[in-house]
Amino acid sequence: MSQGVSCPACGSEKLDVRRYDAMMVVRADLALFTLRCPRCGAVVSSMQRIPAELLDEVRFAAIEVGAGMGRE
């Protein structure tokens, strides 16, 4: 699992980036995740390693849009 993300608004810890609202892939193993805190509803963004559980999803999306990482 990726590193825990904490909510700056309420302090809730270990938000799960696998429950993201948006993900902007920066490189094959790193993305900016945006998610909503389940405790207070704040929008939280954090740069994190892409969890192994999401790698196939990211690769498929890259192929669908013709992004570089899908052309290995």
Secondary structure, 3 states (H helix, E strand, C coil): CCCCECCCCCCCCCECHHHCCEEEEEECCEEEEEEECCCCCCEEEEEEECCHHHHHHHHHHHHHHCCHHHCC
